């Protein structure tokens, strides 16, 4: 007996064609998608690479790291300008110290010059003294006072400033005096026997045992890796401190050398014989007479 032909094979063929067409469309869609490169596992032996941003960030933060590890920071009271402008010595000192903290922490230009050296026509000078005098000059200009060259010296060298205080009997050797705010402190950074650096005392604090310590304002400390303006805290008789220039107290009992600091630093003093001086004077007079005769 013959059975009638089934219609199922035709429907199967249509379904297969549709499935095949859908598969082609899916493959075409995949081909149009952006290709991503597979991530590579990092090579543990390869050197570590840093981005340009990271390198620049580290370079810009290096000076701040040096500052954090090299000394103290100014107090909050020195962030605000002094309230008074009465022209007193105390106010003058307040303004000078305040101006000091307004200066850039790293003030040396790319060519090695500073505005402080320019004050004495030497832009490339070692500028520790010039920095302090620059601040004192700004306070002087603001208040209209005359403390420079009367209470404070006006010499661009730590050595000369110390001798100025000695000449006016306002100099104290380290260990003989507790300084005050505004005094100059003279350092022998390398043990050469005389000052090679100067700073200003901004405060005196006491430890639990009563030992006094100074807090300073300084620029261009010789032992700093990078020239900068910063603060230090140390004992008043620290071994690198030569002495102090007091702006308030006289020291008429000072018995040390006036024109130098130590025996190693003493100048060679030799006076010519008086006869030689008289003969030289007579020779000069004869020469002057001859010139007048020729004229």
Sine and cosine of phi, psi and omega as CSV:
sin_phi,cos_phi,sin_psi,cos_psi,sin_omega,cos_omega
0.00,0.00,0.73,-0.69,-0.01,-1.00
-1.00,0.03,0.69,-0.73,0.04,-1.00
-0.99,-0.16,0.49,-0.87,0.02,-1.00
-0.94,0.35,0.55,-0.83,-0.01,-1.00
-0.90,0.44,0.67,-0.74,0.00,-1.00
-0.99,0.12,0.57,-0.82,0.02,-1.00
-1.00,-0.01,-0.05,1.00,-0.06,-1.00
-0.90,0.45,-0.66,0.75,-0.01,-1.00
-0.83,0.55,-0.60,0.80,0.03,-1.00
-0.90,0.43,-0.65,0.76,0.01,-1.00
-0.92,0.40,-0.59,0.81,0.04,-1.00
-0.90,0.44,-0.66,0.75,0.00,-1.00
-0.88,0.47,-0.65,0.76,0.01,-1.00
-0.90,0.44,-0.65,0.76,0.00,-1.00
-0.92,0.40,-0.64,0.77,0.02,-1.00
-0.90,0.44,-0.66,0.75,0.02,-1.00
-0.88,0.48,-0.68,0.73,0.00,-1.00
-0.91,0.42,-0.64,0.77,0.01,-1.00
-0.90,0.43,-0.67,0.74,0.02,-1.00
-0.89,0.45,-0.66,0.75,0.03,-1.00
-0.90,0.44,-0.66,0.75,0.04,-1.00
-0.89,0.46,-0.62,0.79,0.03,-1.00
-0.89,0.45,-0.64,0.76,0.04,-1.00
-0.89,0.45,-0.66,0.75,0.02,-1.00
-0.90,0.43,-0.64,0.77,0.00,-1.00
-0.90,0.43,-0.66,0.75,0.04,-1.00
-0.91,0.41,-0.61,0.80,0.04,-1.00
-0.91,0.42,-0.62,0.78,0.02,-1.00
-0.91,0.41,-0.65,0.76,0.04,-1.00
-0.89,0.45,-0.60,0.80,-0.03,-1.00
-0.91,0.41,-0.48,0.88,-0.03,-1.00
-0.99,0.12,-0.16,0.99,-0.02,-1.00
-0.97,0.25,0.60,-0.80,0.03,-1.00
-0.90,0.44,0.66,-0.75,-0.02,-1.00
-1.00,0.06,0.73,-0.68,0.06,-1.00
-0.95,-0.30,0.75,-0.66,0.01,-1.00
-0.95,0.32,0.65,-0.76,-0.01,-1.00
-0.92,0.40,0.62,-0.79,0.02,-1.00
-0.94,0.35,0.67,-0.75,0.01,-1.00
-0.99,-0.13,0.62,-0.78,0.07,-1.00
-0.93,0.36,0.70,-0.71,-0.01,-1.00
-0.90,0.43,0.64,-0.77,0.03,-1.00
-0.99,0.11,0.89,-0.45,-0.03,-1.00
-0.90,0.43,-0.35,0.94,-0.01,-1.00
-1.00,0.06,-0.27,0.96,-0.05,-1.00
-0.97,0.25,0.56,-0.83,0.02,-1.00
-0.92,0.39,0.56,-0.83,-0.03,-1.00
-0.94,0.33,0.76,-0.65,0.01,-1.00
-0.97,-0.23,0.67,-0.74,0.04,-1.00
-0.89,-0.45,0.52,-0.85,0.00,-1.00
-0.95,0.30,0.32,-0.95,0.03,-1.00
-0.87,0.49,-0.62,0.79,0.00,-1.00
-0.88,0.47,-0.68,0.74,0.00,-1.00
-0.89,0.45,-0.67,0.74,-0.02,-1.00
-0.90,0.43,-0.69,0.72,0.01,-1.00
-0.91,0.42,-0.63,0.78,0.00,-1.00
-0.89,0.45,-0.68,0.73,0.00,-1.00
-0.91,0.41,-0.64,0.76,-0.01,-1.00
-0.91,0.42,-0.65,0.76,-0.04,-1.00
-0.95,0.31,-0.42,0.91,-0.04,-1.00
-1.00,-0.03,-0.14,0.99,-0.06,-1.00
-0.87,0.50,-0.73,0.68,0.02,-1.00
-0.86,0.50,-0.61,0.79,0.01,-1.00
-0.90,0.43,-0.60,0.80,0.04,-1.00
-0.91,0.42,-0.63,0.77,0.04,-1.00
-0.89,0.46,-0.66,0.75,-0.02,-1.00
-0.91,0.42,-0.65,0.76,-0.03,-1.00
-0.90,0.44,-0.53,0.85,-0.07,-1.00
-0.99,-0.11,-0.08,1.00,-0.14,-0.99
-0.98,-0.22,-0.25,0.97,-0.01,-1.00
0.08,-1.00,-0.14,-0.99,-0.04,-1.00
-0.99,0.14,-0.06,-1.00,0.02,-1.00
-0.81,-0.59,0.36,-0.93,-0.02,-1.00
-0.93,0.38,0.45,-0.89,-0.03,-1.00
-0.97,0.25,0.25,-0.97,-0.02,-1.00
-0.89,0.45,-0.54,0.84,-0.02,-1.00
-0.90,0.43,-0.42,0.91,-0.01,-1.00
-1.00,0.06,-0.01,1.00,0.09,-1.00
-0.98,0.18,-0.44,0.90,-0.03,-1.00
-0.98,-0.20,0.59,-0.81,0.02,-1.00
-0.91,0.41,0.48,-0.88,0.04,-1.00
-0.85,0.53,0.52,-0.85,-0.03,-1.00
-0.98,0.19,-0.48,0.88,-0.10,-0.99
-0.98,-0.19,0.47,-0.88,0.15,-0.99
-0.72,-0.69,0.66,0.75,-0.12,-0.99
-0.98,0.20,-0.11,0.99,0.06,-1.00
0.99,0.11,0.06,1.00,0.04,-1.00
-0.95,0.31,0.28,-0.96,0.01,-1.00
-0.88,0.47,-0.64,0.77,0.00,-1.00
-0.89,0.46,-0.68,0.73,0.02,-1.00
-0.92,0.40,-0.64,0.77,0.03,-1.00
-0.86,0.51,-0.71,0.71,0.02,-1.00
-0.89,0.45,-0.68,0.73,0.01,-1.00
-0.85,0.53,-0.71,0.71,-0.02,-1.00
-0.93,0.37,-0.65,0.76,0.00,-1.00
-0.87,0.49,-0.70,0.71,0.01,-1.00
-0.92,0.38,-0.65,0.76,0.02,-1.00
-0.88,0.48,-0.70,0.71,0.04,-1.00
-0.87,0.49,-0.59,0.81,0.02,-1.00
-0.87,0.50,-0.65,0.76,-0.02,-1.00
-0.98,0.22,-0.19,0.98,0.06,-1.00
-1.00,0.10,-0.22,0.98,0.00,-1.00
-0.96,0.28,0.43,-0.90,0.02,-1.00
-0.87,0.50,0.59,-0.80,0.03,-1.00
-0.88,0.48,-0.62,0.79,0.01,-1.00
-0.87,-0.49,1.00,0.04,-0.18,-0.98
-1.00,0.02,-0.07,1.00,-0.07,-1.00
-0.97,0.26,0.78,-0.62,0.00,-1.00
-0.96,0.28,0.15,-0.99,-0.04,-1.00
-0.88,0.47,-0.50,0.87,0.00,-1.00
-1.00,0.07,0.06,1.00,0.04,-1.00
1.00,-0.01,0.04,1.00,-0.04,-1.00
-1.00,-0.08,0.27,-0.96,0.06,-1.00
-0.65,-0.76,0.39,-0.92,0.08,-1.00
-0.93,0.37,-0.42,0.91,-0.02,-1.00
-0.94,0.34,-0.68,0.74,0.06,-1.00
-0.90,0.43,-0.54,0.84,0.01,-1.00
-0.89,0.45,-0.41,0.91,0.02,-1.00
-0.87,0.50,-0.47,0.88,0.01,-1.00
-0.88,-0.47,0.47,0.88,0.07,-1.00
0.86,0.51,0.52,0.85,0.06,-1.00
-0.62,-0.78,0.98,0.18,-0.12,-0.99
-0.87,0.49,-0.40,0.92,-0.08,-1.00
-0.98,-0.21,0.29,0.96,-0.01,-1.00
-0.95,0.31,0.37,-0.93,0.21,-0.98
-0.93,0.36,0.85,-0.52,-0.40,-0.92
-0.95,-0.31,0.36,0.93,-0.03,-1.00
-0.89,0.45,-0.73,0.68,0.00,-1.00
-0.95,0.33,-0.68,0.73,-0.02,-1.00
-0.87,0.50,-0.57,0.82,0.03,-1.00
-0.89,0.46,-0.73,0.68,0.00,-1.00
-0.89,0.45,-0.69,0.73,-0.01,-1.00
-0.92,0.40,-0.54,0.84,0.08,-1.00
-0.87,0.48,-0.70,0.71,0.01,-1.00
-0.92,0.39,-0.66,0.75,0.03,-1.00
-0.90,0.44,-0.62,0.78,0.02,-1.00
-0.91,0.41,-0.63,0.78,0.02,-1.00
-0.91,0.42,-0.64,0.77,0.06,-1.00
-0.91,0.41,-0.63,0.77,0.03,-1.00
-0.88,0.47,-0.71,0.70,-0.01,-1.00
-0.91,0.42,-0.59,0.81,-0.03,-1.00
-0.95,0.32,-0.69,0.73,-0.13,-0.99
-1.00,-0.06,-0.24,0.97,-0.03,-1.00
0.94,0.35,0.51,0.86,-0.03,-1.00
-1.00,-0.04,-0.03,-1.00,0.00,-1.00
-0.66,-0.75,0.77,0.63,-0.01,-1.00
-1.00,0.07,-0.34,0.94,0.05,-1.00
-0.95,0.30,0.70,-0.72,-0.02,-1.00
0.92,0.38,0.26,0.97,0.12,-0.99
-0.73,-0.68,-0.77,0.64,0.10,-0.99
-0.98,-0.17,-0.59,0.81,0.06,-1.00
-0.91,-0.41,0.53,-0.85,0.05,-1.00
-0.97,0.25,0.28,-0.96,0.06,-1.00
-0.78,-0.63,0.92,0.40,0.03,-1.00
-0.76,-0.65,0.64,-0.76,-0.07,-1.00
-1.00,0.09,0.39,0.92,-0.01,-1.00
-0.70,-0.72,0.66,-0.76,0.06,-1.00
-0.87,0.50,-0.65,0.76,-0.02,-1.00
-0.85,0.53,-0.77,0.64,-0.05,-1.00
-0.93,0.38,-0.60,0.80,0.02,-1.00
-0.89,0.45,-0.64,0.77,0.04,-1.00
-0.90,0.44,-0.67,0.75,0.03,-1.00
-0.91,0.41,-0.53,0.85,0.04,-1.00
-0.89,0.46,-0.72,0.69,0.05,-1.00
-0.89,0.45,-0.59,0.80,0.04,-1.00
-0.90,0.44,-0.70,0.72,-0.05,-1.00
-0.88,0.48,-0.51,0.86,-0.01,-1.00
-0.98,-0.20,0.23,0.97,0.06,-1.00
0.84,0.54,0.69,0.72,0.10,-1.00
-0.83,-0.55,0.44,0.90,-0.03,-1.00
-0.94,-0.34,0.67,-0.75,0.03,-1.00
-0.77,-0.63,0.75,-0.66,0.13,-0.99
-0.92,0.40,0.51,-0.86,0.08,-1.00
-0.86,0.51,0.67,-0.74,-0.01,-1.00
1.00,-0.06,-0.14,0.99,0.00,-1.00
-0.93,-0.38,0.08,1.00,-0.18,-0.98
-0.34,-0.94,0.63,-0.77,0.14,-0.99
-0.98,-0.17,0.93,-0.37,-0.13,-0.99
-0.94,0.35,0.15,-0.99,0.01,-1.00
-0.79,-0.62,0.24,-0.97,0.00,-1.00
-0.85,0.53,0.79,-0.62,0.00,-1.00
0.98,-0.17,-0.26,0.96,0.05,-1.00
-0.92,0.40,0.47,-0.88,0.13,-0.99
-1.00,0.00,0.62,-0.79,0.03,-1.00
-0.87,-0.50,0.75,-0.66,-0.09,-1.00
-0.95,-0.32,0.76,-0.65,-0.10,-1.00
-0.92,-0.40,0.57,-0.82,0.21,-0.98
-0.92,-0.40,1.00,0.02,-0.18,-0.98
-0.93,0.38,-0.49,0.87,-0.11,-0.99
-0.87,-0.50,0.22,0.98,0.04,-1.00
0.93,0.36,0.62,0.79,-0.03,-1.00
-1.00,-0.01,-0.15,0.99,0.08,-1.00
0.98,-0.19,-0.02,1.00,0.03,-1.00
-0.40,-0.92,0.25,-0.97,-0.11,-0.99
-0.91,0.41,0.73,-0.69,0.15,-0.99
-0.88,-0.47,0.09,1.00,-0.07,-1.00
-0.31,-0.95,0.48,-0.88,0.00,-1.00
-0.63,-0.77,0.57,-0.82,0.09,-1.00
-0.68,-0.74,-0.06,-1.00,0.04,-1.00
-0.85,-0.52,0.68,-0.73,0.06,-1.00
-0.98,0.21,0.85,-0.53,0.03,-1.00
-0.98,-0.20,-0.34,0.94,0.00,-1.00
-0.23,-0.97,0.37,-0.93,0.10,-0.99
-0.82,-0.58,0.81,-0.58,0.00,-1.00
-0.85,-0.53,0.33,-0.94,-0.06,-1.00
-0.83,-0.56,0.71,-0.71,0.07,-1.00
-0.98,0.22,0.08,-1.00,-0.03,-1.00
-0.88,0.48,-0.53,0.85,0.00,-1.00
-0.99,0.11,0.07,1.00,0.02,-1.00
1.00,0.00,-0.02,1.00,-0.01,-1.00
-0.94,0.34,0.77,-0.64,-0.03,-1.00
-1.00,0.10,0.62,-0.78,0.08,-1.00
-0.75,-0.66,0.52,-0.85,0.04,-1.00
-0.98,-0.22,0.50,-0.86,0.19,-0.98
-0.91,-0.42,0.71,-0.71,-0.19,-0.98
-0.87,-0.48,0.29,-0.96,0.26,-0.97
-0.88,-0.47,0.86,-0.51,-0.08,-1.00
-0.62,-0.79,0.42,-0.91,0.12,-0.99
-0.74,-0.68,0.61,-0.79,0.08,-1.00
0.86,0.51,0.78,0.63,0.07,-1.00
-0.89,0.46,0.79,-0.61,-0.12,-0.99
-0.83,0.56,-0.53,0.85,-0.07,-1.00
-1.00,-0.01,0.01,1.00,0.04,-1.00
-0.96,0.27,0.62,-0.78,0.03,-1.00
-0.92,0.38,-0.63,0.77,0.02,-1.00
-0.86,-0.52,0.80,-0.60,0.02,-1.00
-0.85,0.52,0.78,-0.63,-0.08,-1.00
-0.38,-0.92,0.15,-0.99,0.10,-0.99
-0.96,-0.27,0.82,-0.57,-0.04,-1.00
-0.36,-0.93,-0.02,-1.00,-0.02,-1.00
-0.90,-0.44,0.45,-0.89,0.14,-0.99
-0.73,-0.69,0.40,-0.92,0.11,-0.99
-0.79,-0.61,0.79,-0.61,-0.06,-1.00
-0.41,-0.91,0.25,-0.97,0.04,-1.00
-0.88,0.47,0.52,-0.85,-0.02,-1.00
-0.90,0.44,-0.38,0.92,0.01,-1.00
-0.91,-0.42,0.52,0.86,0.04,-1.00
-0.80,0.60,0.53,-0.85,-0.12,-0.99
-0.90,0.44,-0.36,0.93,0.00,-1.00
-1.00,0.01,-0.09,1.00,0.01,-1.00
-1.00,0.04,0.83,-0.56,0.05,-1.00
-0.99,0.14,-0.75,0.66,-0.04,-1.00
-0.02,-1.00,-0.15,-0.99,-0.07,-1.00
-0.76,-0.65,0.57,-0.82,0.19,-0.98
-0.97,-0.22,0.94,-0.34,-0.07,-1.00
-1.00,0.08,0.69,-0.72,0.03,-1.00
-0.99,-0.12,0.01,1.00,-0.04,-1.00
-0.80,-0.60,-0.57,0.82,-0.13,-0.99
-0.93,-0.36,0.72,-0.70,0.10,-1.00
-1.00,0.05,0.40,-0.91,-0.01,-1.00
-0.74,-0.68,0.94,0.34,-0.03,-1.00
-0.94,0.33,-0.24,0.97,0.03,-1.00
-1.00,0.07,0.00,1.00,-0.01,-1.00
-0.89,0.46,0.79,-0.61,-0.07,-1.00
-0.89,-0.45,0.12,0.99,0.01,-1.00
-0.99,0.17,-0.01,-1.00,0.00,-1.00
-0.91,0.42,0.59,-0.81,-0.04,-1.00
-0.99,-0.12,-0.56,0.83,-0.10,-0.99
-0.99,-0.16,0.03,1.00,0.04,-1.00
-0.35,-0.94,-0.07,-1.00,-0.14,-0.99
-0.91,-0.41,-0.54,0.84,-0.04,-1.00
-0.54,-0.84,0.22,-0.97,0.03,-1.00
-0.87,0.49,-0.59,0.81,0.02,-1.00
-0.92,0.38,-0.42,0.91,-0.03,-1.00
-1.00,-0.08,-0.07,1.00,-0.08,-1.00
-0.90,0.43,0.73,-0.69,0.04,-1.00
-0.96,0.29,0.44,-0.90,0.07,-1.00
-0.99,0.16,0.93,-0.36,-0.04,-1.00
-0.98,-0.22,0.86,-0.50,0.04,-1.00
-0.64,-0.77,0.88,-0.48,-0.01,-1.00
-0.99,-0.11,0.76,-0.65,0.04,-1.00
-0.92,0.39,0.47,-0.88,0.01,-1.00
-0.88,0.47,0.52,-0.86,-0.06,-1.00
-0.88,0.47,-0.59,0.81,-0.01,-1.00
-0.86,0.50,-0.65,0.76,0.00,-1.00
-0.89,0.45,-0.61,0.79,0.02,-1.00
-0.91,0.41,-0.66,0.75,-0.01,-1.00
-0.90,0.43,-0.68,0.73,0.01,-1.00
-0.89,0.45,-0.62,0.79,0.01,-1.00
-0.91,0.42,-0.65,0.76,0.03,-1.00
-0.89,0.45,-0.67,0.74,0.00,-1.00
-0.90,0.44,-0.65,0.76,0.02,-1.00
-0.88,0.47,-0.66,0.76,0.02,-1.00
-0.90,0.44,-0.64,0.76,0.01,-1.00
-0.90,0.43,-0.68,0.74,0.01,-1.00
-0.89,0.46,-0.63,0.78,0.01,-1.00
-0.90,0.43,-0.67,0.74,0.01,-1.00
-0.90,0.44,-0.63,0.78,0.02,-1.00
-0.90,0.43,-0.64,0.76,0.02,-1.00
-0.89,0.46,-0.64,0.77,0.00,-1.00
-0.91,0.42,-0.65,0.76,0.01,-1.00
-0.90,0.43,-0.61,0.79,0.00,-1.00
-0.90,0.43,-0.62,0.78,0.01,-1.00
-0.93,0.38,-0.57,0.82,0.00,-1.00
-0.96,0.28,0.00,0.00,0.00,0.00
